[in-house]
Amino acid sequence: MTAAVREAFDTMLGGRRGHLHRDDGVVVAMDPGRWRATADETDQLLLERCTGPAVDLGCGPGRLVAALTRRGTPALGVDRSPVARDLCRRRGVPMVRRDVFDPLPGEGAWAHALLADGNIGVGGDPVRLLARAARLLAPGGTVLVETGPRPDEWWCGTARTCADGVAGDPLPWACVGADALRVLAPVAGLRVTDVVAAAGRCFAELVARR
């Protein structure tokens, strides 16, 4: 991720509204207000699946990590953004500033790996990202993914982050609905076991294929 792209995301993490402008002309709204808030009732659909230690990949300001630790569930956030790091520190939640493909604490020991808030699209290669998440898990662990709201959505290309009139450089991105995820997951060695939707959001639970 280039410096210009990080700056655009950091602007949104700082609380400014923004969006992703895909190369096919579709504009994807982003909600930094929700990222910075405390976990809401819809987030609980994801969090209630976390019965053991969880790593949040692309944690942003750390609302999900904060919610888990309040419940007594060990959790760690992972994000490359220095703004995310600072916001997590203010919240007092554990976080490491790293790329998700860098070596991470607890590899192979996490009960759950989270990809929320559209993070399944980061890098434009959901299969690679899912396979990486799976390698972080202990046997029997799950990958918990927030998918796109349209089940049949499947797009891969480049997008620009736009916030306060400033556009970042094009970056690889993907948008994946629940039905598309069922097709992609087996390529990463996973299978979708459950999907739940509420308030315009959708979450899927994946486990290793047997």
C-alpha positions in Angstrom: 0.0 0.0 0.0 1.5 3.3 -1.1 1.9 6.4 1.2 -0.9 8.2 -0.7 -3.3 5.3 -0.2 -2.5 5.1 3.5 -3.1 8.9 3.8 -6.5 8.6 2.3 -7.5 5.7 4.7 -5.9 7.5 7.6 -8.1 10.6 6.8 -11.2 8.4 7.1 -9.9 6.7 10.3 -9.5 10.2 11.7 -13.3 10.6 11.3 -13.8 12.1 7.8 -16.4 10.5 5.6 -15.2 8.9 2.4 -15.7 6.2 -0.1 -14.1 3.9 -2.5 -14.4 4.7 -6.2 -14.0 1.5 -8.2 -12.6 1.3 -11.7 -16.0 0.1 -13.0 -17.6 3.4 -11.8 -19.3 1.9 -8.7 -18.9 4.0 -5.5 -18.6 2.0 -2.3 -19.6 4.0 0.8 -17.4 3.7 3.9 -18.5 4.5 7.4 -15.6 5.7 9.6 -18.1 6.9 12.2 -19.0 3.2 12.8 -15.4 2.2 12.8 -14.6 4.7 15.6 -17.7 4.0 17.6 -18.3 1.2 20.1 -19.4 -2.1 18.7 -23.2 -2.0 17.9 -25.9 -4.7 17.9 -25.1 -5.8 14.4 -21.5 -6.2 15.3 -22.6 -8.7 17.9 -23.7 -11.1 15.2 -20.0 -11.4 14.5 -18.7 -11.2 18.0 -21.0 -13.8 19.5 -19.2 -16.4 17.3 -15.9 -15.6 19.1 -15.7 -18.2 21.9 -11.9 -18.1 22.1 -8.9 -15.9 21.3 -9.5 -13.8 18.2 -7.3 -11.8 15.9 -8.9 -8.9 14.0 -7.2 -8.3 10.6 -7.5 -4.7 9.6 -8.7 -3.7 13.0 -8.8 0.1 12.4 -9.6 2.0 15.6 -10.1 -1.3 17.4 -13.9 -1.4 18.3 -14.2 -5.1 17.8 -11.0 -5.9 19.8 -12.3 -3.6 22.6 -15.7 -5.3 22.7 -14.1 -8.7 22.9 -11.7 -7.8 25.6 -14.5 -6.3 27.7 -16.2 -9.7 27.5 -13.0 -11.4 28.7 -12.1 -12.9 25.3 -8.4 -12.5 24.4 -8.1 -10.5 21.2 -5.5 -8.7 19.1 -5.8 -6.1 16.4 -3.6 -6.0 13.3 -3.4 -2.9 11.1 -0.7 -1.0 9.1 -2.1 2.4 9.8 -0.3 4.6 12.4 -3.7 6.4 13.0 -5.2 3.0 13.8 -2.4 2.3 16.2 -2.9 5.6 18.0 -6.7 5.2 18.2 -6.2 1.6 19.6 -3.8 2.9 22.2 -6.3 5.5 23.3 -8.9 2.7 23.7 -6.3 0.7 25.6 -6.7 -2.4 23.3 -3.9 -4.6 22.2 -2.8 -4.1 18.6 0.3 -4.6 16.4 1.1 -2.3 13.5 1.9 -4.8 10.8 0.8 -6.1 7.4 -1.4 -9.1 7.8 1.1 -11.1 5.7 3.9 -10.3 8.1 4.7 -12.7 10.9 2.1 -12.2 13.6 1.9 -13.2 17.3 0.1 -16.5 18.0 0.3 -17.9 14.4 -1.5 -21.2 14.4 -3.1 -20.7 17.8 -6.0 -18.3 17.3 -9.6 -19.6 17.6 -10.9 -17.0 15.3 -9.7 -14.6 12.6 -11.9 -11.6 11.8 -12.2 -9.8 8.4 -14.9 -7.2 9.1 -15.8 -3.8 7.5 -15.1 -4.9 4.0 -11.5 -6.0 4.7 -12.1 -9.2 2.7 -11.4 -6.9 -0.3 -8.0 -5.6 0.8 -5.3 -6.4 -1.7 -7.8 -7.5 -4.4 -7.2 -11.2 -3.8 -9.7 -12.7 -1.4 -8.4 -16.3 -1.8 -4.9 -15.3 -0.8 -6.3 -13.3 2.2 -8.6 -16.2 3.3 -5.7 -18.6 3.1 -3.6 -16.3 5.2 -6.3 -16.0 7.8 -6.7 -19.8 7.9 -3.0 -20.2 8.6 -3.4 -18.1 11.8 -6.0 -20.6 13.2 -5.7 -23.4 15.7 -7.3 -26.7 14.6 -11.1 -26.2 14.6 -10.8 -22.4 14.4 -13.0 -20.2 12.2 -12.6 -17.3 9.9 -15.4 -14.7 10.3 -16.0 -12.5 7.3 -18.2 -9.6 6.7 -19.3 -9.9 3.1 -20.9 -7.4 0.8 -24.7 -6.9 1.3 -25.6 -8.4 -2.1 -25.1 -12.2 -2.0 -24.2 -12.5 -5.7 -21.7 -9.6 -5.7 -18.2 -10.5 -7.1 -15.9 -7.8 -8.3 -12.2 -7.5 -8.5 -10.2 -4.6 -9.8 -8.7 -1.3 -8.6 -10.3 1.4 -6.5 -9.3 4.8 -5.2 -10.0 6.0 -1.7 -11.6 9.4 -1.6 -11.9 11.5 1.5 -12.2 15.3 1.8 -11.8 15.6 -1.9 -8.4 13.8 -1.8 -8.1 10.7 -3.9 -5.5 8.1 -3.2 -3.6 6.1 -5.8 -5.4 3.1 -7.4 -5.1 0.0 -5.2 -6.2 -3.6 -5.8 -9.6 -4.2 -4.2 -12.4 -6.8 -4.3 -16.1 -6.9 -3.2 -17.4 -10.3 -2.3 -21.0 -11.4 -1.5 -21.9 -14.4 0.5 -22.7 -16.6 -2.6 -19.4 -15.7 -4.2 -17.6 -16.4 -0.9 -19.0 -20.0 -1.0 -17.3 -20.4 -4.4 -14.0 -18.8 -3.4 -13.6 -20.3 0.1 -12.8 -23.9 -1.1 -9.9 -22.6 -3.2 -8.4 -21.2 0.1 -9.0 -24.6 1.9 -12.1 -23.3 3.7 -15.9 -23.8 3.5 -18.8 -21.5 4.5 -20.8 -23.1 7.3 -23.2 -20.3 8.2 -24.3 -16.9 6.9 -26.4 -14.3 8.8 -27.6 -10.9 7.7 -29.1 -7.9 9.5 -29.3 -4.1 9.2 -27.9 -4.2 5.7 -24.8 -6.1 6.7 -23.9 -9.8 6.2 -21.5 -12.1 8.1 -20.2 -15.6 7.1 -18.4 -18.2 9.2 -15.8 -20.4 7.5 -14.0 -23.5 8.7 -11.2 -25.6 7.3 -12.3 -28.2 4.7 -12.1 -31.8 5.8 
